[in-house]
């Protein structure tokens, strides 16, 4: 089982049921022959501190992989970067202690937050990923943020189209951690 653990970007704020990126990820995995359930453990408005408090809920699923995506709300509220970094480290380490593999999803902030704050904020994801040896998607909204039709009018949340791309962004990091179920789909190798 895979758990997508985060805030509104995970929860699918503003899109219809079944259109969040965890829903798309499960569909993509099934299409590729991987039979995993992807649980959406996203709650809109959550900060990284809320994530720390919710770790026991996530561990009840006994996930093999957890996609951790917190920090956007921390940054938008101007919370101390050190606190966000500590919370992310706590989340990752507790999940790893429970033998879950972790992927970290990063986010950045609008330019009006100032380049110093933004670069310090972006760095917390790189530092946590390096320290705990977890794959990092530095910007979850890569190929979403600047693509027409992929962002909602609020400029923060992806549309259903955008959520499909977020799932595709995570897929290359996720596949090496998974095992296909049933028969192998490896094509026969013919010498030329």
PyMOL commands that set and color helices and strands:
alter all, ss='L'
color gray80, all
select helices_A, chain A and resi 8-11+21-31+48-53+55-59+72-76+81-97+111-113+115-132+160-175
alter helices_A, ss='H'
color red, helices_A
select strands_A, chain A and resi 2-6+38-42+65-69+101-105+135-137
alter strands_A, ss='S'
color yellow, strands_A
deselect
rebuild
show_as cartoon
